[in-house]
Amino acid sequence: MLNSLAMIGSQEMIIVLLVVLVLFGGKKIPELMRGVGQGVGELKKGMEEGQRQVQEAIRHDDTPKATTTTSSTTNSTPVP
């Protein structure tokens, strides 16, 4: 679906804009765009808040890191 969305040309965009104009009318379009803008703003705020929370969680992560210790053992018998 993403590929088909990326292939939208200028003619298709003009048709979509005309359909929106007919459906909503000239007076409703500014209100519609204002609502879209507010939605995008809220989305950005939510994404920034989520990133901040993840960064805080990483910074305040107090769990001890697992350390691996290697112990060398000596065999008195040779390996065939």
DOKOL-446274 format. One record per residue (C-alpha): residue number from 1; residue in three letters; chain; x, y, z. Coordinates in nm, 2 decimals. Each point is the difference from the previous one (the first is absolute). Last residue first. Example, Ala and Ser with C-alpha at 12.3 -4.5 7.8 and 13.67 -1.06 7.14 Angstrom:
2
<r><k>2</k><r>SER</r><c>A</c><xx>1.37</xx><yy>-0.11</yy><zz>0.71</zz></r>
<r><k>1</k><r>ALA</r><c>A</c><xx>-0.14</xx><yy>-0.34</yy><zz>0.07</zz></r>
END
This chain:
80
<r><k>80</k><r>PRO</r><c>A</c><xx>4.34</xx><yy>-3.68</yy><zz>2.12</zz></r>
<r><k>79</k><r>VAL</r><c>A</c><xx>-0.03</xx><yy>0.27</yy><zz>0.27</zz></r>
<r><k>78</k><r>PRO</r><c>A</c><xx>0.29</xx><yy>-0.03</yy><zz>0.25</zz></r>
<r><k>77</k><r>THR</r><c>A</c><xx>-0.08</xx><yy>-0.10</yy><zz>0.36</zz></r>
<r><k>76</k><r>SER</r><c>A</c><xx>0.10</xx><yy>0.23</yy><zz>0.27</zz></r>
<r><k>75</k><r>ASN</r><c>A</c><xx>-0.28</xx><yy>0.24</yy><zz>-0.09</zz></r>
<r><k>74</k><r>THR</r><c>A</c><xx>0.03</xx><yy>0.35</yy><zz>0.12</zz></r>
<r><k>73</k><r>THR</r><c>A</c><xx>-0.30</xx><yy>0.21</yy><zz>0.07</zz></r>
<r><k>72</k><r>SER</r><c>A</c><xx>-0.02</xx><yy>0.37</yy><zz>-0.08</zz></r>
<r><k>71</k><r>SER</r><c>A</c><xx>-0.28</xx><yy>0.18</yy><zz>0.15</zz></r>
<r><k>70</k><r>THR</r><c>A</c><xx>-0.18</xx><yy>0.26</yy><zz>-0.20</zz></r>
<r><k>69</k><r>THR</r><c>A</c><xx>-0.21</xx><yy>0.25</yy><zz>0.18</zz></r>
<r><k>68</k><r>THR</r><c>A</c><xx>-0.30</xx><yy>0.15</yy><zz>-0.17</zz></r>
<r><k>67</k><r>THR</r><c>A</c><xx>-0.15</xx><yy>0.31</yy><zz>0.14</zz></r>
<r><k>66</k><r>ALA</r><c>A</c><xx>-0.37</xx><yy>0.07</yy><zz>0.00</zz></r>
<r><k>65</k><r>LYS</r><c>A</c><xx>-0.07</xx><yy>0.37</yy><zz>0.04</zz></r>
<r><k>64</k><r>PRO</r><c>A</c><xx>-0.16</xx><yy>0.10</yy><zz>0.32</zz></r>
<r><k>63</k><r>THR</r><c>A</c><xx>-0.34</xx><yy>0.14</yy><zz>-0.02</zz></r>
<r><k>62</k><r>ASP</r><c>A</c><xx>-0.01</xx><yy>0.37</yy><zz>0.09</zz></r>
<r><k>61</k><r>ASP</r><c>A</c><xx>-0.14</xx><yy>0.13</yy><zz>-0.33</zz></r>
<r><k>60</k><r>HIS</r><c>A</c><xx>-0.04</xx><yy>0.37</yy><zz>0.08</zz></r>
<r><k>59</k><r>ARG</r><c>A</c><xx>0.15</xx><yy>0.12</yy><zz>-0.33</zz></r>
<r><k>58</k><r>ILE</r><c>A</c><xx>-0.18</xx><yy>-0.27</yy><zz>-0.21</zz></r>
<r><k>57</k><r>ALA</r><c>A</c><xx>-0.33</xx><yy>0.08</yy><zz>0.16</zz></r>
<r><k>56</k><r>GLU</r><c>A</c><xx>0.05</xx><yy>0.37</yy><zz>-0.04</zz></r>
<r><k>55</k><r>GLN</r><c>A</c><xx>0.08</xx><yy>-0.05</yy><zz>-0.37</zz></r>
<r><k>54</k><r>VAL</r><c>A</c><xx>-0.31</xx><yy>-0.21</yy><zz>-0.05</zz></r>
<r><k>53</k><r>GLN</r><c>A</c><xx>-0.21</xx><yy>0.26</yy><zz>0.18</zz></r>
<r><k>52</k><r>ARG</r><c>A</c><xx>0.14</xx><yy>0.28</yy><zz>-0.22</zz></r>
<r><k>51</k><r>GLN</r><c>A</c><xx>-0.06</xx><yy>-0.20</yy><zz>-0.32</zz></r>
<r><k>50</k><r>GLY</r><c>A</c><xx>-0.36</xx><yy>-0.06</yy><zz>0.11</zz></r>
<r><k>49</k><r>GLU</r><c>A</c><xx>-0.05</xx><yy>0.37</yy><zz>0.08</zz></r>
<r><k>48</k><r>GLU</r><c>A</c><xx>0.14</xx><yy>0.10</yy><zz>-0.34</zz></r>
<r><k>47</k><r>MET</r><c>A</c><xx>-0.23</xx><yy>-0.25</yy><zz>-0.17</zz></r>
<r><k>46</k><r>GLY</r><c>A</c><xx>-0.30</xx><yy>0.13</yy><zz>0.19</zz></r>
<r><k>45</k><r>LYS</r><c>A</c><xx>0.08</xx><yy>0.36</yy><zz>-0.08</zz></r>
<r><k>44</k><r>LYS</r><c>A</c><xx>0.04</xx><yy>-0.08</yy><zz>-0.37</zz></r>
<r><k>43</k><r>LEU</r><c>A</c><xx>-0.33</xx><yy>-0.18</yy><zz>-0.01</zz></r>
<r><k>42</k><r>GLU</r><c>A</c><xx>-0.17</xx><yy>0.29</yy><zz>0.18</zz></r>
<r><k>41</k><r>GLY</r><c>A</c><xx>0.14</xx><yy>0.24</yy><zz>-0.26</zz></r>
<r><k>40</k><r>VAL</r><c>A</c><xx>-0.12</xx><yy>-0.22</yy><zz>-0.28</zz></r>
<r><k>39</k><r>GLY</r><c>A</c><xx>-0.35</xx><yy>-0.01</yy><zz>0.15</zz></r>
<r><k>38</k><r>GLN</r><c>A</c><xx>0.00</xx><yy>0.38</yy><zz>0.04</zz></r>
<r><k>37</k><r>GLY</r><c>A</c><xx>0.10</xx><yy>0.04</yy><zz>-0.36</zz></r>
<r><k>36</k><r>VAL</r><c>A</c><xx>-0.27</xx><yy>-0.24</yy><zz>-0.12</zz></r>
<r><k>35</k><r>GLY</r><c>A</c><xx>-0.26</xx><yy>0.19</yy><zz>0.20</zz></r>
<r><k>34</k><r>ARG</r><c>A</c><xx>0.12</xx><yy>0.33</yy><zz>-0.15</zz></r>
<r><k>33</k><r>MET</r><c>A</c><xx>-0.02</xx><yy>-0.15</yy><zz>-0.34</zz></r>
<r><k>32</k><r>LEU</r><c>A</c><xx>-0.36</xx><yy>-0.11</yy><zz>0.05</zz></r>
<r><k>31</k><r>GLU</r><c>A</c><xx>-0.09</xx><yy>0.34</yy><zz>0.13</zz></r>
<r><k>30</k><r>PRO</r><c>A</c><xx>0.16</xx><yy>0.17</yy><zz>-0.29</zz></r>
<r><k>29</k><r>ILE</r><c>A</c><xx>-0.18</xx><yy>-0.24</yy><zz>-0.24</zz></r>
<r><k>28</k><r>LYS</r><c>A</c><xx>-0.34</xx><yy>0.06</yy><zz>0.15</zz></r>
<r><k>27</k><r>LYS</r><c>A</c><xx>-0.07</xx><yy>0.33</yy><zz>-0.17</zz></r>
<r><k>26</k><r>GLY</r><c>A</c><xx>0.10</xx><yy>-0.11</yy><zz>-0.35</zz></r>
<r><k>25</k><r>GLY</r><c>A</c><xx>-0.23</xx><yy>-0.30</yy><zz>-0.01</zz></r>
<r><k>24</k><r>PHE</r><c>A</c><xx>0.05</xx><yy>-0.33</yy><zz>0.17</zz></r>
<r><k>23</k><r>LEU</r><c>A</c><xx>-0.09</xx><yy>-0.25</yy><zz>-0.27</zz></r>
<r><k>22</k><r>VAL</r><c>A</c><xx>0.07</xx><yy>0.21</yy><zz>-0.30</zz></r>
<r><k>21</k><r>LEU</r><c>A</c><xx>0.33</xx><yy>0.14</yy><zz>0.12</zz></r>
<r><k>20</k><r>VAL</r><c>A</c><xx>0.11</xx><yy>-0.35</yy><zz>0.11</zz></r>
<r><k>19</k><r>VAL</r><c>A</c><xx>-0.09</xx><yy>-0.13</yy><zz>-0.34</zz></r>
<r><k>18</k><r>LEU</r><c>A</c><xx>0.20</xx><yy>0.28</yy><zz>-0.16</zz></r>
<r><k>17</k><r>LEU</r><c>A</c><xx>0.30</xx><yy>-0.07</yy><zz>0.22</zz></r>
<r><k>16</k><r>VAL</r><c>A</c><xx>-0.01</xx><yy>-0.37</yy><zz>-0.09</zz></r>
<r><k>15</k><r>ILE</r><c>A</c><xx>-0.02</xx><yy>0.09</yy><zz>-0.37</zz></r>
<r><k>14</k><r>ILE</r><c>A</c><xx>0.30</xx><yy>0.24</yy><zz>0.03</zz></r>
<r><k>13</k><r>MET</r><c>A</c><xx>0.20</xx><yy>-0.27</yy><zz>0.18</zz></r>
<r><k>12</k><r>GLU</r><c>A</c><xx>-0.07</xx><yy>-0.25</yy><zz>-0.27</zz></r>
<r><k>11</k><r>GLN</r><c>A</c><xx>0.12</xx><yy>0.24</yy><zz>-0.27</zz></r>
<r><k>10</k><r>SER</r><c>A</c><xx>0.31</xx><yy>0.08</yy><zz>0.20</zz></r>
<r><k>9</k><r>GLY</r><c>A</c><xx>0.10</xx><yy>-0.37</yy><zz>0.03</zz></r>
<r><k>8</k><r>ILE</r><c>A</c><xx>-0.06</xx><yy>-0.26</yy><zz>0.26</zz></r>
<r><k>7</k><r>MET</r><c>A</c><xx>0.27</xx><yy>-0.27</yy><zz>-0.04</zz></r>
<r><k>6</k><r>ALA</r><c>A</c><xx>0.11</xx><yy>0.02</yy><zz>0.37</zz></r>
<r><k>5</k><r>LEU</r><c>A</c><xx>-0.35</xx><yy>-0.12</yy><zz>0.11</zz></r>
<r><k>4</k><r>SER</r><c>A</c><xx>0.03</xx><yy>-0.30</yy><zz>-0.23</zz></r>
<r><k>3</k><r>ASN</r><c>A</c><xx>0.33</xx><yy>-0.09</yy><zz>0.15</zz></r>
<r><k>2</k><r>LEU</r><c>A</c><xx>-0.13</xx><yy>0.04</yy><zz>0.35</zz></r>
<r><k>1</k><r>MET</r><c>A</c><xx>-0.29</xx><yy>-0.23</yy><zz>-0.07</zz></r>
END
